[in-house]
Amino acid sequence: MHRITSILFTLILISLAGCGEISQTKTLKLAHGLDNAHPVHKGMEYMAERLAEKSGGRLQIEIYPSQQLGTERQCLELLQIGSLAMTKVSAAVMENFAPNIQVLSLPYIFRDREHSFRVLDGAVGKKLLRQSEQYWLRGLTYFDAGYRSFYTKGRPVRTPEDLEGLKIRVQESVTAINLVRALGGAPTPISWGELYTALQQGVVDGAENNPPSFYLSHHYEVCQYYSLNEHTSVPDILIIGTVAWNRLSPEEQQWLEEAAQEATVYQRKLWAEAEKHALEEVQKAGVEIITPDKAPFAEKTRSILESYKGRPEMYQLIQEIQAVE
C-alpha cells in the first residue's frame, strides 16, 4: 500500500511539474489586415519563428492576417485595453494616436529608400516609436512598405493636374488627406477591406499605395493605370500594447525586440523582391506603368512641410530627418 501511495504521489508531482511548464508558455496574439502572401506578413512569420527559437518555445506569437480580428484602428483599440497583444499598422494610422508620427507620412520627406532606412533605424525613428506609449501603444520596429503612388481607373495620372476632380481613396490620416487635396484630388477615407468594391462601383476613381499592395489586393483588375510618382514612403509599424508588454519579463522583452529587429532585416529583402514581382505581374495583366517627373508633385506639396513652422516640435523633426546623411 505504501508503495502504491508513493507511486501515486510521484505521478502527481510529475503532472504538476508538467502543468508548471505549460503555464510558463506565453502566447502573444498578433492581428493585421494584410494578405498572408504579403512580405510584411512573411516578415512577422519570421519574427514568430525567431522568437520561439530564442525563448525555447516559452514565448510564442499567433498571427491572424486579413482583418480577421478587425481593421487597423480596431486592432489598435484592442491593444489599448489588453484584448490583443500586437498588431501592424501603417504609420499614417498611428498619427491618430501619436501626432508627431505624421512626420513619416509627409510627401517627399525622404530623399530615397536608403535615406529612409537611416532615419528609421536611427535616433529619430527610435524616438518616434516610443511617443505612442502614453496611448498604451509601444512601437517595436518599422517594416518597409515601399513608396506609395497613385493608381486610377478611367484616366492616367502623368502630372498633378491629372488628379483634379478625381476621388482618391486615402487612409484615415490628416496628412494623407492634405496631400491629395494639395494635388487637386478629392480625398476619400475608406477602409482597406472595402476598397476593391468602392473602386468597382465608382465610389472612388483611384487610390494610392505601394506595388505589392496594389498587386495582392487585385486592385489592378479595376485600375488600369499606375503612376510611380512615389509621393510618400510611409513605413508599417509593429506595435505591442503596453498592457501586453508589461506582462513580459525583461528577458522576454529582450527576446521580442531582438526577433523584431531580425525580422526587419529579413522583411526588407523580401520587400524588394515583392516590389519587382508585383510590377511585372500587373504589367502582364495590362496595367500601364507610368514614370512621371516627380518634381511637379514635390513642388505642389512643399507647402505641407512649410505649414509645420507653426509647430516647433514637428518642424524640428522635419529638420532632423532632412539632416540625416
N, C-alpha and C positions, 0 to 999 in steps of 0.2 A: 504493500500500500504506500509506504514511504517513497519507494522507487517511482511509482506512478505519479504521485504528487510532485516529486522532483522534476520528472519529465514535463508534466503539465506546466509547472512554474517556468521551466526553461523555454518552453514553446511560447508562453505568454510574453516573456522578456524579449524573445526574438521578434514576435509580432509587434510589440510596442516599439522596438528599435526600428523596425521597418516603417512603421507609421511615422516615426520621427523623421526619417529620411524623406518620406513623401511630403511631409508638411514643410520641409525646408525648401522644396522646389517652388519657385515663384514664376508665374506666367504673366507677361505683360501683353495686353491686347492692343494691337496697332491697327487702326482703320484708316482707309483713304479712298479717294474717288477714282483712281486710275485703273485701267485695264491691267490684268496680270501679265500681259506681254510687254508692258511699258518698262523702259530701262530704270525708271525710278523705283518701280515695284521690285524689279530684279535686284536693285541695289539694297533694298530693305530685306529681301530674302537672304542676301549675302550677309547682311548685318546680323540677322537672326542665327545663321549658321555659326558665325564667328563668336557671337555671344554665348551660344550653347557650348562651344568648344572651350572658351576661356573660363567658363563657370563650371565646367564638368557636368553640364546638364542641369545645374541648380537654378539658373536664370534663363528663361526661355521667352520667345516672342511668338505670338499667334497673330497672323496678318489677315485682315478682312478687306479685300480690294473692292473696287467697283461700287462704291457708295452703299455697301451692304448695311452699314450702321449709320448712314446719314451723309449729308452734304459736308463740305469742309467746315462751314460755320457751325453746323450742328455737332460735328466731332469735337471742335474746339470747346464748345459749351459742355460736352460730356467730360472732357478732360478737366475742366474747371471744377466740376463737382465730384470728380474722382470715379465716375462710372466707366471711364475708358482711360487707358494709360497713355497711349501715344497716337499721334497722327502726323500726316504730312500735308502741309498746306502751302499754297503759293504765298510768297512774301506780300503780294498785293492784298490778300485776305487778312494777313496778320496786322496790317496797319490799322484795322478797326479795333485792335486790342492794344497795340503799342505804336502810337502815331509816328514816331521817328523812323520806323522801318520803311515808311513810304519813300525814303530816300533811294532805296534799291529799285523802286519802280519808276524813277524819273527817266524821261526819254534821253537817250544818248549820254547817260551819266558815265558809262564805261567806254573806254577807247576801243577795246577789243576783248576777246574772251580771256586772254591771259591776264589782262589788267583786272578783270572782274574776279578771277581766282585769287589774285594777290590781295585784293581788297577784302574778300570774304574770309580768306584764311588768316588775315592779319588782325591788327588791333581794332579796326573799325568794325569788321564782321563780328568779332567776339563780343564787342561792346553791345552791338545790336541784339545778339542772341539773348543777352541777359535782361534786356529792357522790358520784356513782357512778363517777368517774374512777379511783378506787382499785380498782374492779372491772373496769377496762378498757372502761368504757362512758361515753361523753360525751354529755350531753343538748344538743340544739341549739335546740329550741323546743317550745312547747306548742300542740297543736291542740285546739280546742273540741270537747268530747264531750258538751256539754249536761248536763242533770240526769238522774240515774238514779232510776227509780221502779219500783214493783212491778207485774208483770203475772202473772195467775194463771188457772188453769182450775178450773172447778167452783164456786168461790165468790169474791166480790169482797173487796177489802181497803179498808174505809172507816175503820177505826180500827186501832191497833196490836194490839188484842185479836184481830182477824180473822186475824192471821198465826200465832196459836198453833196448833201442831201441823202446820203446813204445811212441806213440804220445799222449800226455796228454793235454786235454783242460785246459787252465788257464784263469783267468780274465786278463783284461788289466792292469797288475801290474808287475812292475820290480821285486818286491820281490817274487811274485808267480812264475815268470819265472825263477829266480835264484834258487828257492827252487827245482823245478822239474829238472832243469839242474844239480844241485848238487847231486841229487839222481840217475842221469843217464838217465832220461827220456828226451823226446823231447817236450818242452813246446810249445803249440799252442794256441794263444789267439783267442777265438771265443765268440760271444755274447751268453748270456744265452738262448735267444729265438731261436737261430739257432742250439743249441747243440744236441737236440734229433735227428734231421736229420743228423747232422755230425757224430754222433755215429752210426746211422743206415747205413749210406753209407760208413763207414770206413774212413772218413776224419781224425778221431782221434780214438785211441784204448781205451780211457778211459777219466776220468775226476776226479775231487776231490771236494767233498762238504760234507755237513752235512746230517744226516739221513732224516730229514723231506723234505729237498730239493730233495734228491735222490728219495724219495718215491713219492712226489706230482708232480714231473716233469715227472714221468713214465719212467725215465731212467733205472729203474730196468728191464723194458721189453726188453732192449737191452743188458745191462751189467749183467752178471751172478755172478760176484764176488764183494764183498765189504770188503775191508781190513781196519779195525779200527786202523790204525796207529796213528791217531789223531795228525797230524803234526802241525796244526795251529788252533788257536781259534780266528778267525777274526770276531769281532763284526759287526753288522749293525749299521750305524749311522743315526739318524734322523736329517735332515738338513732343515733349513729355509734360504731362500735368504735374504741378508741384506736389499735388496730393500723392501721386504715384512715386515721384522722385524721392520724397521724404520717407517713404516706406522702405526704400533701399538702403542697405548698409553702405558705408564709404567704399568698401571693396567692390560691391555690386555696382555702385555708381561709376567707379573707375572702369570696370569691365564694359559697361554700356557705352561710355564715352569713347573708349578705345575701339570698340566694334563699330561705332558710328563713324569715326574718322577713317577706318579702313574701308568701310563701305562707300565713303565719299570718293576715295581714290578709284575704287573699282567701278563705281557708277559713272564717273566722268569718262572712262574709256568706253563703257557701253553706250553712253550718250552719243559720242562722236560717231560710232558705228551706226547707231539707230538713225541719226540725222541723215547720214548719207543714204542709207537704205530707204528711208521714207521719201526723200526727194526723188529717188529713182523710181519708186513704185507709183507715186502719184502722177509722175510724168507718163509712165506707161499707161495709166488709166485715162489719159487725155487732158490732164491739168496743164495749163500754160504757166510755166515758172518765169516770173518777171524779175529782173535785177535792176531796179531803178536807181537813179542818182539819190543818195541819202541826204546830201547837203540841203536841198529844199525842205525836207521833212525836219531835219535838225534845226534849221533856221526858224521854221514856223512854231516850233515847240520850245525854243530858247527862253521865251518869256515865262514858261512854267518854272524853270530853275531860278530865274531872277525874282520871281514872285515871293521866294522864301527869304529875301533880305530882311523882311519884317519879322522873321522868326529866327533869332540869332542861333539857337541850338541846331536847328535844321540846316541853316546856311553854313554853319561851321562844319557839319558832317559832309556837305557837298564839297566844301573846300578841301577837307581831309581826303576824300575819295579822289578828287582831281589831282592831289599832290602825290598820291602813291605812284611810284615809278614802275 
